[in-house]
């Protein structure tokens, strides 16, 4: 592996999980309480971002444990199941 690739990986994994990009903050702002859950498609309307921005930010937030999958709901249009996303449960 080239040195630049290694350096980029080190920088990526060295970034604190608390650090969030502006778009990630915009997605997180939609979750106003621990009771709120959304599918990715619902987040498009709530966060007012395109679906391609939502999917990338959600994946990043799931990796940082800022969001968790809290269940599933069946899509009335496609008949497929969609993940419900929400804030992690509060630690006691």
Buried (B, 14 or more C-beta within 10 A) or exposed (E): EEEEEEEEEEEEEEEEEEEBEEBBEBBBEBBEEEEBBBBBEBBBEBBEBEEEBBBBBBEBBBEBEBBBEBEEEEEEEEEEEBBBBBBEEEEE
